[in-house]
Structures are given as structure tokens and as C-alpha cells.
Amino acid sequence: MQTLKPPASLPDTQIRHFQPGSRLEMPSLKPLWESRELLYFFVLRELKVRYKQTIFGWSWAILQPLFTMIVFTLVFSIIARVPTGEIPYPVFMLTGLLLWQFFTAAFRRCSGSLVENGHLIRKVYFPRLVFPISGNISCLVDFIISLPLLVVVLAFYRVMPSPNLVWVPVFVLITMLTAFGFGLWLSALHVRFRDVGFMLPFLLQIWMYATPVAYPYELVPEWIRPLYNLNPMVGVIDGMRWALLGNSGRPPDVWLLYSSLVVIVALTGGLIFFRRMENEFADVV
């Protein structure tokens, strides 16, 4: 009778040990770095699943903002006659719309990432931050794909980009961190309270009305601006227009520091809250 030998153990360099830490600390970056290959495959999976069995495939990243720009131009420029100065309304609209759609897509993906991947959370432990991060990165890819549409519209209306173009990555980064910071709060809450999934579309709709996407900041009454500026996306959208168009939007000033502080508080609090709830995800999801 042949005796079966146990399999040889793997070298230490091929073994990854992950374990949850304290509930009151910030998530460690070391496990995330060790899970970078896993993060890459999750991003790749997000992109493949999103456009699986679609006729237009990646073209939807351009078609969605294009159709939205056309509808908003008809409603706000032709019917409502919203003033945008010397900038054609489609150009004004698209410079804010692309960044806003990136924010909403990243916010949605981050907020629902844990519930959508509950089957994986229940099976094995690895850094749960991989899910919201992968959702944000995949939406960034969509945003980059949609940028040629902006180039075509600027060329069609003969609008030369501003020399402030170097600031664009800064506003994109702030947008990504905003979606990630607020999304962490909702992703952890979504595991326990599925009402978040029903609330999210309504929240984003109200958020868009409270952001100068379809109208200029100057139309907002003076008395409400202090409350209005609590929305970090107000400064980001205005800053994006300033970076691309120069004479439209507000240049970086105290408002950029203000928006950055709001984002830092939301991101820091979101990370701590996510870490505090992380040990319960597998039991509840």
C-alpha cells in the first residue's frame, strides 16, 4: 500500500498573510501594496464586466456624455437661455460634465463595491479596500477614454485651451479622492443598510443640482454661497473650467484650500469608519 506524502510547503516568498487590525486605526498600506496584483485583476474585471455583451462597447464612455451634452444644451441654452458669456454653452457644459460623470460613476462603484462582491468577502480575507479602489480606477479609465470628445468639441467651436491646462490633473485627483472619501462611508453603511442602494440615485441627483455643472457659479445668490461652497465639487468643477478655458470659472484661491480640507476630512473619516466596520463585513454582507 502506497503512503501519500503531504505536499511540500510553498516558499515564504509566495505566501501572503493578511489579518484584520485594530478597529480604531487607519488601514495599513502594506497589505494593499502586497495585493497590488489582485487590485490589477479587479480593475480589469470591472472594465470587462461593464462592457460585456454591449454593441458599442467602450464607445459608451463617449456616447453618454455626448447625448447628455446635447439634451442639456437644448434645455438650458436654447429654452432656459442660461448665460455663459463668450464661451459656447456646449463647451461650458462639457468641461464640467465630464468631471461630474467621472465623480458620479466612481462614487457609485465605490458605494456598492462591497455588496456586489459579497460572495468573495465571505470566502477569504484580503484588504477590503481593494474593492472601492478598483471601482475608482476603472472609472478613471472611462474618464480618460471620454477626453477625445472634449478635444473634438473644443476644435469644433474653435476654443483654444488655456495655458492653465497643467492644473487639470490636480482637479481630477481631487474629484477621485472626493468620490473615494464619501464612497467609503456609504460602502460600509451599504453592507448593513441596503437602503443606501435606493438612496444613492436620489442623492446624486440632488448633488448635481447643487453643483455648477449646467449653470455658472455666478448665478448662485450671494446669501447662499457660504452654504453652497460646502459642496467640494463646486470648486472642482469651477476650477476645471478655469484650467481648460481660462476666462470661465474661478482660479485656485482660498476656495481650493477649502475644498481640499473638506475632502481630507471626508477621506480620513471614511478610512477610519471603513476600518472600524471591516471586521463585520463577512458576517453581514
N, C-alpha and C positions, 0 to 999 in steps of 0.2 A: 504493500500500500504506500503510495507516494505522499510524502508530507508537504503540504503547501507552506511556503515561506511568506512571511509578511513582506509587503513591498518596501523597497528601500526608501528612506525618508528623503525629502527634497532638500537641496542645499539651502542654507539660511537666506541666501540672496534671493531666492524665489518665493519666500514665504512673506506674506504681509499680515501683520497683526493689527486689528482695529478694535477698539473698545471705547464705549462712551465715557466721557469725563464728568466733571462736576456740573451740576445744573446751573450754577451761578457764574460760570466763566464764559469767556468768548471762545468760539470754536477754534481749534488749533488748525494752523495752516499746513502742518506736516502731513497729516493723513490725506489732505486734499492734494498735496503735491505727489504723494505716493500713489494716488488714484487718478493721476493725470491721463493715463491711457483709457481708463474706464470713462472719464469725462469726455474724451475724444469720441469714443464709440457711442455715448449717449447723445452727443451733439449730432453725429452722423445719422443716428437712428431718428432723431427729431426731424431732421431735414427730409429723410426718405419717407417717413410716415406721412408727413404733412402734404406731400405732393404725390402720394401713391394713388394710382388709378385716376389721375386727372388728365384731361385732354390738353390743357395748356401748360401744365407742369410749372416750371419756375417762372413762366410769364405772369402768373398771378401776382407776383411781387411787384410788377409794374402795372398790371391792369387794374388792380384795386385802387391805388392812389389816382390813376388816370380817370377812372369813372367817377370817383369821389370829387376830384377837382372839377370835372365838367358839371356835376349836379350842384355843387356849392357855388360855382360861377353863375349858373342860371338863377339860383335863389338869391344869393347875397349881392351879386354885382348887377345883374340885369333887373331883377324885381325889387330888391331892397335898396339897391344903389349904395352899398357901403363904400365910403371914400377910402382910397388907398394912395392918394397923392399921385406922383408921377409913375409909380410902379403899376403895371397892368395887374388886374386882380388875379388872373391865373398864376402869375409868378409869385405874387404876395401870398396867395393861398397855399401853393405847393411847397414853398420854403418852410412853412410851419407844419403843413400836413404830413410830410414825410417823417419828420421827427416825432410828431404826435402819434402816428400809426406805429412807429417803432416802439414808442413808450407803451401804448396800449397792448400791443402784441406781447412784449416782454413781460408786462405786468400780469396779463392773463396766464401766460405759460408758467410764470413763477408761482402764481397763486394756486394753480391747480396741479402743480407738478407732483406733489406727494400723493394726492388721492388717485391720480391717474397711474401712478407706479406702485400702488399698494401691494400688488402681488409680489413685487421684488422686495419691498421693505419687510414683509412678513417672513421671507425666506433666509436672508443673510444680512449681516451688518456690514455696512461701509458708510463713509461720510454722507449723510443725507443732503448736505449742501450741494452735492453733485447734481441733484435733480433741478433745483431752481437755477443754478449756474448754467447748466446745459441749455435750459429753456431760453435764458437771456442771450447766450452766444448764438444760438440758432436764429433768433430774431434779428440779431446784428447782421448776420449773413443776408437775410432778406432785405434789410435796410440798404446794404451796400449794393445789392442787385438792383434796387429801385433808383439809385442815383443817376443812371443814364437818362431816365425820364426827365429829371430836373435839368440836365445839360441840354436836352432837346428843347424843352420849353424856354429856357433862357436864350438859346440860339434863335428860336422862332420869333421871340419878341425883341431880339437884339438888345438884350440886357447883359452888360458886361459884369462879371463877378467882381466883388470888391477885393481890394488888397488884404482886407481883414480875413480872408479865407482861411488863414492859418489857425484861426480860433475855432473852426468847425469841429475838430476832434475833441476839443475841450467840452463843447456843448453836447456832443454825442456821448461822451463819457459821463457827464452829469446826468443825462437822461437815463443811461443804462443803470447807474447807481441808484437813481430815484426809483425806477421800476423794481430793482432788486431789493432795495431797503423796505419799501412799502409792501412789496410782494412777499417778503419773508414773514411779515406779520400775518397776512391773510393765508399764506400756505400752511402755517402752523394751526391757525384757527380753523381752516377748512377741514382739517383732519377730524376735529371734534364736532364742528358745527357745519353741516352741509348747507346751511342757509347762505353761506358765503358764495357758493356757486350761483345761487339765484340773485344775490345782491350785486355781484360784480358787474354785470352789464349795465344795470341802472346807475351804479357808482361811476363808471367810466363815462356814461352819457352826461351826467351832471358835471363831472370833472372837465369834459370838453367845453361845455358852455361857460365854465369858469376859467377858461384859458383862451388867450387871444389867437386862436387858430384861424377862425373865419372872419375876424374883425381886428382892427388895430387897437393897441393898448390905449391910445389917446381918446377913444370913445368911452372909456370907463370913467364914470363920475369921480371927481376928486375925493368926495367924502367916503367912498367905499374902497379906495385904493389901498389903504393900510391893511384892511382885511383881505382884499383881493390878492395882495402880494404874499400872503401866507402860502399860496399855491406855488411851489418851487418851479413848476412848469411854465409859469408866466414869464419869469426872467429868462428861462432857457429858450423858449420859442422866440421871444423878442431878440435875444442875443444871437440866435441862429439867423434871423433876418438881417441883423446888423452885419454879421460876418459874411453873408452872401451878397447883400445888396448895398450895404454901406449907409445910404440915406434913408433906410427904413429900419425900424427897431431901435433899441436903446443900446449904446455902447457899454462895455463892462464898467461897473461902478460899484457903489455900495450894495446895489441890488444883487450882484453876482455873489458877493460875500454872504449876503443874507440867504440867498437860495442854497448856497453851499452848506451853510450851517444847518439849515432845515434838513438837507439830505444827509449830512453826517449824523445828526441826532436820530433820524429815522433809520439809517443803516445800522448804527451802533445798537440802538434799542431792538431792532429787528433781529440782529445776530444773537443778542443775549436772550431774547424771548424764544427764538428758534432753538437755541441750545437748551433752554430750560424745558421745553416741551419735547425734545428729541427722544428721550427715553420712553415716552408713551406712544410714539407713532405706531410701532409694530402691534401694540395691543388694541389700539383704537381704530386704525385705518381698515 
